[in-house]
Amino acid sequence: MKFDLNKWYLQKINGEIIYKYSGSVTSDKITESLSLIEDGLDKNLVKGKIRKKVYNVVVECIQNLYHYADIPPLSAEVDIVPKYGLIVLSKDQSFFRISTGNFFKTERLSRIEESIKMVNSLSDEDIVVVYRDILVRDNPNSGGSGLGFLDMVRKTGNKLEYYIYPQDEKYSFLSLDVYIS
């Protein structure tokens, strides 16, 4: 049975929607999205540390989509565009939720799942140690590869929730939820 993207999307648009987008994740779309997200945070009177956390984690999530999303398979009922991704930023009483989703070639998912599981298994102290080790080890021009998931957990203090849904024999859909309170 193939993944039902519309059903997934309907589940993610709970609470007060600050921003939602589905389509090709391009550098122009990132710039536009971040501006709209800032406007949405202003409209919802989000201030101070929580605003900074939400914004920084949204940036990490969008960067993940930009760098790692694949073209969706023909079996997906979406526009077949490069770097197809979805993002929903919502507020629900005492927390914000950033939900992202994108298609991956199934052969690539095990590495991503291992990264998420590793980050989720770390204590707060271990996250800081691993984060610093990566910063020291990486070339300053590499953009801090490997820091995205660590940074999300470090900034939010919450584990990453993820699900992998098979789409067809070659593709799967990765759903990632990050909670900020």
Secondary structure, 3 states (H helix, E strand, C coil): CCCCHHHHHHHHCCCEEEEEEEEECCHHHHHHHHHHHHHHHHHCCCCHHHHHHHHHHHHHHHHHHHHHCCCCCCCCCCCCCCCEEEEEEEEECCEEEEEEEEEEEHHHHHHHHHHHHHHHHCCHHHHHHHHHHHHHHCCCCCCCCCCHHHHHHHHHCCCCEEEEEECCCCEEEEEEEEEEC
